[in-house]
Amino acid sequence: MGLRVIGEVLGLLLLGALHIKKIYALDISGTIPMALFNLTELMDLNLAQNILNGSIPPQFGQLSKMRYLSLGINNFTGPVPAELGNLTSLISLSFSSNNLSGPLPKELGNLTPLEQLYIDSSGMSGNIPKELVNLKALRILWASDNLFTGNLPEFFGTLTNLENLRLEGTSLNGPIPTNFAALTKLTDLIFHLKYYT
């Protein structure tokens, strides 16, 4: 059962929609209504391209059946909650094009079925956590235009299902690890590295 929601009716509909599995919401603003987290059957939530603000609620971690979560192109602020790492059925996760801050939570490494991760232009900073080595199913990683630092992670070379890797616009350092030669499925590789001598 799916639900397409426009505008302010989202909060009202959630009150009586406990068996909803899919929500695609348009033209909504403000913060995410807490009633959303009563929808324990929810598998597909698309809140992208709205005017949502505030933080990403840690209560997302309660929606254990979630397979597709899109929060991109909004005005979310604050850190990415570690509780997203509880969504161990996720296939696709997006929180790109927001105003978030802080590092990627290492708990995202728990999302072993994940195939698509879109975090470009999200405001992330610091090192890319080594726990992401567990994402062996990952096919698409867009992480451009963030404040990532440190070396280009060598473990990326073990993610042999990668087809699309974008890392331009970061402060990651080279060189390219030699094990990137194992990424034989790559069709789209975009990055810009800093080299120091």
C-alpha positions as CSV (number, residue, x, y, z in Angstrom):
1,M,0.0,0.0,0.0
2,G,1.4,3.4,-1.0
3,L,0.6,6.9,-0.2
4,R,1.4,10.1,-2.2
5,V,1.1,13.1,0.0
6,I,1.1,16.8,-0.9
7,G,1.6,19.6,1.6
8,E,0.3,19.9,5.1
9,V,-1.9,16.7,5.0
10,L,1.1,14.5,5.8
11,G,0.7,14.8,9.6
12,L,-3.0,14.2,9.5
13,L,-2.8,11.1,7.2
14,L,-0.1,9.5,9.3
15,L,-2.5,9.3,12.3
16,G,-4.6,6.6,10.6
17,A,-2.1,5.0,8.2
18,L,-0.3,2.5,10.3
19,H,-0.1,-0.2,7.6
20,I,1.4,2.2,4.9
21,K,4.5,0.7,3.3
22,K,5.4,3.5,0.9
23,I,5.2,7.3,1.2
24,Y,6.2,9.8,-1.5
25,A,5.7,13.3,-0.2
26,L,5.7,16.6,-2.1
27,D,5.6,20.3,-1.2
28,I,6.1,19.7,2.5
29,S,8.0,22.0,4.9
30,G,8.9,22.2,8.5
31,T,10.2,19.3,10.6
32,I,9.5,15.6,10.1
33,P,6.3,14.7,12.1
34,M,6.9,12.3,14.9
35,A,3.8,10.3,13.9
36,L,5.9,9.0,11.0
37,F,7.8,6.7,13.3
38,N,4.6,4.8,14.2
39,L,4.6,3.4,10.7
40,T,6.6,0.3,11.6
41,E,5.6,-1.4,8.2
42,L,7.2,1.4,6.2
43,M,9.6,0.2,3.5
44,D,10.0,3.1,1.1
45,L,10.1,6.7,2.2
46,N,10.8,9.5,-0.2
47,L,10.9,13.0,1.4
48,A,13.4,14.4,-1.2
49,Q,13.1,17.8,-2.8
50,N,11.0,19.5,-0.1
51,I,11.6,22.3,2.4
52,L,12.2,20.1,5.4
53,N,14.4,21.5,8.2
54,G,15.7,20.7,11.7
55,S,17.6,17.5,12.4
56,I,17.2,14.1,11.0
57,P,15.4,12.3,13.9
58,P,17.2,9.3,15.4
59,Q,13.8,7.6,15.6
60,F,14.4,6.6,12.0
61,G,16.3,3.7,13.5
62,Q,13.0,2.2,14.7
63,L,11.7,1.6,11.1
64,S,13.5,-1.7,10.8
65,K,11.7,-2.7,7.5
66,M,12.9,0.3,5.6
67,R,14.5,-0.5,2.3
68,Y,14.5,2.8,0.5
69,L,15.1,6.1,2.4
70,S,15.5,9.4,0.5
71,L,16.0,12.6,2.5
72,G,18.0,14.5,-0.1
73,I,17.6,18.1,-1.3
74,N,16.2,19.6,1.9
75,N,17.5,21.9,4.6
76,F,18.3,19.4,7.3
77,T,21.0,20.4,9.8
78,G,23.0,18.8,12.6
79,P,24.7,15.4,12.6
80,V,23.6,12.2,10.8
81,P,22.1,10.0,13.5
82,A,24.0,6.8,14.3
83,E,20.6,5.1,14.6
84,L,20.4,5.0,10.8
85,G,22.8,2.0,11.2
86,N,19.8,0.1,12.6
87,L,18.1,0.0,9.2
88,T,19.8,-3.2,8.2
89,S,17.4,-3.9,5.3
90,L,18.2,-0.7,3.5
91,I,19.1,-1.0,-0.2
92,S,19.2,2.8,-1.0
93,L,20.0,5.7,1.3
94,S,20.2,9.4,0.4
95,F,20.7,12.5,2.4
96,S,22.6,14.5,-0.2
97,S,22.2,18.3,-0.7
98,N,21.5,19.2,2.9
99,N,23.2,21.4,5.5
100,L,24.3,18.6,7.8
101,S,27.5,18.6,9.9
102,G,30.0,16.3,11.5
103,P,31.4,13.0,10.4
104,L,29.6,10.0,8.8
105,P,28.6,7.7,11.6
106,K,30.5,4.5,11.6
107,E,27.3,2.6,12.2
108,L,26.4,3.0,8.5
109,G,28.8,0.1,8.1
110,N,26.0,-2.1,9.5
111,L,24.0,-1.6,6.3
112,T,25.4,-4.6,4.5
113,P,22.6,-5.0,1.9
114,L,23.1,-1.3,0.8
115,E,23.5,-0.9,-2.9
116,Q,23.2,2.9,-3.3
117,L,24.5,5.7,-1.0
118,Y,24.0,9.3,-2.0
119,I,25.7,11.7,0.4
120,D,27.0,14.4,-1.9
121,S,26.8,18.0,-0.9
122,S,25.5,17.0,2.5
123,G,28.0,18.8,4.8
124,M,29.9,15.7,6.0
125,S,33.4,16.2,7.3
126,G,36.3,14.2,8.8
127,N,37.6,10.8,7.8
128,I,35.4,8.3,5.9
129,P,34.8,5.6,8.5
130,K,36.7,2.3,8.0
131,E,33.5,0.4,8.9
132,L,32.1,1.2,5.4
133,V,34.4,-1.7,4.3
134,N,31.4,-3.9,5.2
135,L,29.2,-2.5,2.4
136,K,30.2,-5.2,-0.1
137,A,26.9,-4.9,-2.0
138,L,27.5,-1.2,-2.7
139,R,27.1,-0.3,-6.4
140,I,26.8,3.5,-6.3
141,L,28.6,5.9,-3.9
142,W,28.2,9.6,-4.5
143,A,30.2,11.5,-1.8
144,S,31.3,14.6,-3.7
145,D,31.4,18.2,-2.4
146,N,31.9,17.3,1.3
147,L,34.7,18.2,3.8
148,F,36.2,14.7,3.9
149,T,39.8,14.6,5.0
150,G,42.6,12.0,5.3
151,N,43.7,9.6,2.6
152,L,41.5,8.1,-0.1
153,P,40.4,4.9,1.8
154,E,42.2,1.8,0.6
155,F,39.2,-0.3,1.6
156,F,37.2,1.2,-1.4
157,G,39.3,-1.2,-3.5
158,T,37.6,-4.2,-1.7
159,L,34.1,-2.9,-2.7
160,T,34.2,-4.9,-5.9
161,N,30.6,-4.3,-6.9
162,L,31.1,-0.6,-7.2
163,E,30.0,0.8,-10.6
164,N,29.8,4.5,-9.8
165,L,32.1,6.3,-7.4
166,R,32.1,10.1,-7.2
167,L,34.5,11.9,-4.7
168,E,35.3,15.2,-6.4
169,G,35.2,18.4,-4.3
170,T,36.6,16.9,-1.1
171,S,39.9,17.3,0.8
172,L,40.9,13.6,0.4
173,N,44.6,13.0,-0.2
174,G,46.2,10.7,-2.8
175,P,47.6,8.5,-4.1
176,I,45.1,6.1,-5.5
177,P,45.5,2.8,-3.8
178,T,46.8,0.0,-6.0
179,N,43.9,-2.3,-5.1
180,F,41.5,0.0,-7.0
181,A,42.6,-2.2,-9.9
182,A,40.1,-4.8,-8.5
183,L,37.1,-2.5,-9.2
184,T,36.5,-4.0,-12.6
185,K,32.8,-3.1,-12.6
186,L,33.4,0.7,-12.4
187,T,31.9,2.6,-15.3
188,D,31.9,6.1,-13.6
189,L,34.8,7.2,-11.5
190,I,35.2,10.9,-10.6
191,F,37.5,12.3,-8.0
192,H,40.0,15.0,-7.3
193,L,42.8,14.2,-4.9
194,K,45.4,16.3,-3.2
195,Y,49.0,15.1,-3.5
196,Y,51.8,16.0,-1.1
197,T,55.5,15.5,-1.8
